[in-house]
């Protein structure tokens, strides 16, 4: 069994984050260039190293536990470590410890829930601004405050876009699931509708022949068994996404279904007149149209006409009679519309018969 594919950001994101640690050189310089007791310098450097490790390793671990409650708790723990290091260096290097705040804001913006992240960004900006205004109002401190504000705005914008992108991907996945369910529902309806209609017609014929012609009745029953097995296999293939209708097979099936219902069928033998690109869709159309003729039309004759980019199914039955479209026709419209085609169904001349026409 192969190894699971890992997110490249999970594996190599620490490199990108590590690049930004170059800006920690300013707190380090503040520690080593100003005379102070050795223990304070060592303590400050240890806090900087802990800060750097937490900043690099934290998001990498959080990425592996993405979007869970445990992830948020761990994010808060890492954030507390970063804040503790920042506060711990403040008595040692004073306003220079504000250089940690851009890292804190960037970490919080991608690791915490959005409202918490925004709160951290606002609080960090206020702290940096207050330090620049009251504690150390020099040009460098104001620059840090501006950087903290800019980092908060930029990372906040990226976070919002990323969240919307995740929402879009989730909706796309949900939509794909719905479309797949609709596809399976259409295929199952078309397969079962046609197969059960033919089985019903043959069963009625066998019932009438059981006393008049037992041998033929027996042959019809054998055909019913074969059709039932075929329908079961088609349903399994449909659910598995493997069912592909073939126009040649559906032409033969249409002739058999019409003959079994006592309808004179004028059905072409060769699907070669149809563009190969359209044969699968038209095969499904022919299956459903034939099923409707057998089940609803009460016709004596049915004609099937093929064209390079479509087909026409006509019968001399009782016509539409104002009946609403059923699930089968709605499913056909969805199939045909998905490939940019047009399906029309209307009564024939003087309201007699039905004409179903598809153009792709």
N, C-alpha and C positions, 0 to 999 in steps of 0.2 A: 504494500500500500504506500503510495507516494506521500511525500511531506506536504502539509497544507501550505498553500501560497500565502505568504505574509505581505502585509501592506508595506510598500517601500518606505513610506514615511515612518512606520513603526521601526523599521530596521536601520534607516540611515538619517532619520530626522535629527538625531543628536549631533550630527556633523554640522547641519545648518544652525542649530541652536548654539553650538559651541563657538561658531565664528563670532557671534555677538559678545562673547565673554571678553573679547579684547578690550571692551570699554571698562572692564573692571580694573584696568591698569591704573585708572585715576584714584580709586580708593587705595590701591596698593601703594602707589607713590606717596599718598598722604600718610600712610603708615610708616614707610621706610625713610622718608626724607625729613620728617620732623623729629627732633630729639625727644625721646620718651623712654621710660623704663623698658627693659627688654621683654618682660613678661607681657606688657601691653602690646608691643609689636607682634609678639608670637600669637597672643590671643586674637588680635585683629586679623592676622593672616589666616589663622585657623577658621575664623568666622567667614572670611572671603572664600576659602576653599569649600567649606560646607555649603555656602550659598551657591557656588558654581556647580557643585555636584547635584544639589537638589534641583537647580534650574534645568540642568541637562537631563538627568535621569527621571525626574518627575513626570514630564509629559510622555516619555517613552513608556513608562509603566502604565500611565493612565490610558494610553491608546489601546493597550491590551485589555482593558476593562471598560471599554467605552460605554458611556451613557447609562451606567447603572448607579444605584444608590451607593454601592461600595466605591465606585469611581469618584463620586462627589465627596465622600468622606475622606478618601485618600488625598484628593485635590486640596481639601481644606487643611489636612495635616501638612502637606508640602508647603502650602501657602504660609502656614504658621511658622514653619522652619525659615522660610525666606524673610518673613517679617521679623522674627527673632534675631536673625543675623543682622538685618538692617538696623534694628534698635540697639543691638549689642555693640555695633561699631560707632554709633552716634556719639557716646561719651569720649571715644578715642580720637575720631577725626572730624567731629562736628558736622558742619553743613556738607562736607564731602560725602557723607553717608547717603545723601539724597541721590547719588549716582546709582544706588540699587533700585530706586523706585521704578524706572522704566522697565526693568526686568520683572518686577513684581506685577506691574500692570499687564504686561504682555502675557505672563503666565496665567494670571487670574482670568484674563479675557477669554482664553481658550479652554481652561480647565474647570471653571465653575459654571453653575447655572447663570443664565444671562443677567438676571437682576442683581445677583451677588457680584458678578463681574463688573457690571456698571457701577455698583456701589464702591467697589475697590478702586476703580479708575477715578471716580469723583473724589473719594477721600484722599487718594495719593496726590491728585492735582491740588487739592486744598492745602495739604501739608506742605507740598513744595512751594506753593505760592506764599503761604504764611511764613515759611522760613526765609524766602527771598525778601519778603517785605519787612519782617521784624527782627529776624535773627542775624542774617548775614546778607544785607542788601547790596551785594556786589554784582557785577555783570555776569560772572560765572554761575552764580546761584540762580539768577533769573533765567539764564540759558537752560539750566536743568529743569526748571519749572515749566518752561515752554516745551521742552522735549517730552516731559511727562504728559503734558496735555495733548501734544501731537500724537504720541504713541497711543494714548487712550482713545483718541478719535479714530485713528487709522485701524487699530486692531478691533475696535468696536464695530466699525463698518465692515471689516472682513468677517467678523463673527456673524453679523446679521446676514450677510450674503451667503456664508457657509450654511447657516441654519435654514435659510430659504432653499438653498440647493438640496439639503437633506430632505426637507419637506417635499420638494418636487420629485426627488428620486423615490421617496416612499409612496407618493401618490401614483407615480408611474408604475411602480411594482404592483400596487393595488389594482390599477386599471388593467395591467396585463393579466392579472389573475381573473378579473371579471370578464375580459375578452376571451380568455381560454375557457372559462365556464360556459360562456355563450356559444363558443364554437362547439364544445362537446354537446351542449344541449341541442344545437341545430343538427349536428351529425346524428345524434341518437334519435331525434325526432324523424329525420329523413329515412334512416335505416329501418327503424321499427315501423314507421308508418307504411312504408312500401312493403316490407316483408310480411307484416301482419295482415295487410289488405289482401295480398296474394294468397296467404295461408287461409284467410277467411273465405275467399272466393272458392278456392279448391276444396275446402271442407264442405261448403254448401253443395258443390258439384258432386262430391263423393257421397254425400247423404242422399242425393237424388238418384244416384246410380247404383247404390248398394243392392237394391232389389232388381233393377232393370239390367244392369251389366256389372256383375260382381268383379270381373277381372279388371275392367277399367277403373272401377271404384278403388280396387286394391292398388292399381298403379298411381291413382291420384293421392292415396294415403302415403305411398312411398315418396312421392314428390313433396308432400307436406313435411315429412320427416327430414328430407334433404334441405328444404327451405329453412326449417327451424334450426338445423345445425349451422347452415350458412349465416343466418341472422345472428346466432350466438357468436360465431367467429367474428362477424363484422362489428358487433357491439364491443367485443373485447379489443379489437383493433382500433376502434374509434376512441374508446376511453384511453387507450395507450398512445393516441396521437398518430397512429400508423395508417389509418384508413384513408385511401386515395381512390376516389371514384374514377372509373375508366369508361370513356364514352362508348367504346365498342361493346363492353359488357352490359352497359345500361340500355343500349339499343336492343340487344338480345333479350334482356330482362323485360323491357317494355313490350316486345312482341309476345312473350310468354304470358305476361300479366293481362294484356288485353285479350288474348285468346282464351285464357282461363275464365275471364269474365263474360265471354260471349260477345266481345266487341271486335268488329272487323278492323284490324290495324294495318295501316299503310306506313310502315316504318322502314327507313333505309337500312341496308345491310352494312354499308361501309362508312365509317366516320371520317374518311379521308377528305371530304369536302370542307371540314372544319379546320381552321388554323390550329396547329398543335398547342399553341399557347393558351387557347380558350377551351380546350376539350375537358379539362377537369371541372371547371365551373359549370359548363353546359351539361356535363354528366349528372351533376347534382340537380340541375334544373329539370332535366328530363325525368329523373327518378321521381321527384315530387309532383311534376305535372302529370305523369302517368298515374301515379297514386290517386291524384284528385279526380282524374277522368274515371278510373275504375270505381272509386268510392262514391262520388257525388253526381256525376254527369247524367247517368241513365241514358248513355249514348249507344247508338248502334255502330258507328264508325268513328275512327280517330285517325288523323293524319299528322305525321311528324315530318317536318321539312328542315333540312340543315343548310346553313350558309357559312361562308368562311369566318364570319364574326358573330354568329348567332344561330338561333333556331326558332321555329314556330310550331306550336302544338295546337291543333284545331279538332273539335269534335262537333257532332250534330245533336248533342243532348239538349237538356232543358235550359241551358244558359245560367247566368249568375243569379238572376231572380232577386237582386237586391241583397243577397247574403253578404255579411261582412267577411273580410279576409281573415283566415285562420292563422295559426302559428306557422304553418308550413310556408305559406306565401310570404309572410313577414320575414321568415328566415331566408327565403330566396332573395328577397329584395336586399337584405343585408349582404348576402354573398355577392350578388351582382354589383351592388353599389360599392363594395370594397375594392373591386377591380375597375371601377369607373364606367360600368355598364348601365343599361336602362332596361327595366322590366315593365311591360304593360300587360294587363289582363282585362278583357272586355267581352261582352256578349257578341255573338255573331250577327249576321243579317236578320233583321226583324226579330231580334231577341232570341233566336234559336242558336243553340250551341255556344261554345266558348272558344276564344282565341287568346292564347298566351304567347307572347313574343318577347324575346330577349335579344338585345343588340349590345355588343361589347366594343 
